[in-house]
Amino acid sequence: MEKADDHCLSKLQLTERSDARPSVLRLREILAACAKSIENGDTRQSEAMVSELVNCLDSISEAAETELDNGDSESHVFEVLNEIYQFISSPLLDQGTIDTLSFDLPKAVSKFVGVDGCLEIVDNIIDRFVTMCSPRDMLSILCEALDFQMTKGTNSIAPFLSGLSKVIRSIQRRHFEQIKVVVPVVLNALKAVDFETSDEDVKCDTLYGRAMDIANSIQSVCEKLDGKVHDKLQSLLGLYALQIMALFSVNMSHEVSSCLPFVSKLSCFLPFCGLSYVGLITGSDIDKISNIIGEDEDDYTACFSYIKHGACLSVLWGYLSEEVAQAAEEKMSDLKDELATKQTERWKAIGMFSHMLSFSGLSWKLKKDAIDFLLSINGSESFDDDRSDYMLYMPSIFAALQAVQIIIMYAPDTILRKNAFGLFKKLLADIPCSERFDMLRALIVNSDSPSMVALLLDLVKGEMHVELCRKRVATDVQQVDAEARPKPSFWTAGILELVEQVLRPPKGGPPVLPEQSDAVLSALNLYRYVLITEATGSTNHTGVLLKSNLQKSYNEWLLPLRILVTGIMSENKTDYNQIAVDMECALNPVELVLYRCIELVEERLR
């Protein structure tokens, strides 16, 4: 019998000295009957006895689950597991019996993992099967067992992870094909475990430590290979490491400092797999290793659903810890220099980080660190104004800005919201001036938050003011001829379309008040600013001073809004509750700016 650890050995000695319970004696009889029927070649009888064995263990497991804090129950379970271990460790046992029992016993004994102190002996039982049976058979058996546990979302998968790490090292041929079967099963099982609700004995550190062992086993196999098989297995290991990085970061329940040893070990796989921080944060390495594997089946690619998150997190952990960066053989200063001097690389990085920032499962702490990292990249504003280049990255930049919006609105920490807004403005500034208005318009149209729409409209007004000041400076110093000056990006008819988007929503009717009072107030302030500026400067870039536009805004925006506001305010005069007071406070600023806009339009129409 193989040597167990000290804890298991002490319990084992106690079990051998004590009198066996009736259930243990019954288990002994079933095991003996199983061996006899299998050796005799009685297939029907052997199947019946194996089924009875599994049912016996299930009943003991169910009883143990109801008495988890019962010391006698724990002792009973250990006696049962010890009986099984001694039986399968007997040198007199026929190999055919071992092979037959390997199909059902690993899954049956895994149910006892939640009983205190029994993980080690369950490990020993499964390890015995791994040692005695065909690696190819055990790989299939353990993967099937993992699939079974995955449907339950439990963390009883720990023994199977250890078993698979040993089986992988024993594979003699078709290495990539067989490991390719293991990786998705392991990742899906880890993804299914709910550590927050699980009260079993095996926790996050144990499971991810064993997932790390599987990565080590894959690396050891990879080092023995060469050629195309080596490259494919190496790429598979890279994808596995990135997915584990993401899953671990989501499930971490400790302080960041306590997670660094695991992350450092995991980061050691990056250089082995040919992955660099620059390649990860821009996504080029993800594309490279994905193409090498060449698997495009839905079921296969689904298990790597978080590799882009893992790529960003790998870099972020390096930003948080020099120890992690050293494990990845990287220098953060080199990465920052790369991103600061190459705008397209920054755009790619922003697009990659959109996956992480919008990931609801990630902690606010890591999102805060991600924002700090992006703020630390001091790139020059719009190095090149190449529309064709920018258009390639516009969807991913848009997704990143939307992700930051969510943080601005919902982050529980004031500093995090403030930093997120700073990042939002920085990302906008990195967009070519000629395209910035289109991006802001898209964000406004696609936002369902009145407060965020108000914020975006204020940013539009700020951009208009900056653009106007630049034009005045250029005119004063006569830097360029009037015909050579660039056309304004914000002082266009599109501004009136934005105002109309709020004051006369596309679905018809006036805006809903007071729910949309923030957006309405910002839209009115923007309209007033444009109207006054165009009239004062004797310009009409936006078309706001055209009689047709003045009449439209007066009849379709301002008058219907005045009727609505007046009606609500009149109704509130008869109420003196808190709701009425809050509504009046929300509508008073709207009413003041609305009447000023009406006065300005009436003056122009006269």
Secondary structure, DSSP 8 states (H G I E B T S, - for coil): -----HHHHHHHHHHHHS---HHHHHHHHHHHHHHHHHHTT-HHHHHHHHHHHHHHHHHHHHHHHTTTT-HHHHHHHHHHHHHHHHHHT-TTS-HHHHHHHTTTHHHHHGGGTTSTT-HHHHHHHHHHHHHHS-HHHHHHHHHHHHHHHHTTT-STTHHHHHHHHHHHHH--S-HHHHHHHHHHHHHHHHHH--TTT--SS--HHHHHHHHHHHHHHHHHHHHT--HHHHHHHHHHHHHHHHHHHHHHHHH--S-HHHHHHHHHHHHTHHHHTT--HHHHHHSHHHHHHHHHH----HHHHHTTTTHHHHHHHHHHHHHH-HHHHHHTT--HHHHHHHHHH-HHHHHHHHHHHHHHHT-TTS-HHHHHHHHHHHHT----S-S---HHHHHHHHHHHHHHHHHHHHHHHH-S-HHHHHHHHHHHHHHHHTS-HHHHHHHHHHHHHT---HHHHHHHHHHHHHHHHHHHHHHHHHHHTT-S-TTTS---SSSSTHHHHHHHHHHS-TTSSS--TTTTHHHHHHHHHHHHHHHHHHHHTT--SSSTTSHHHHHHIIIIIIHHHHHHHHHHHHHHTT--SHHHHHHHHHHHHHHHHHHHHHHHHHHHH-
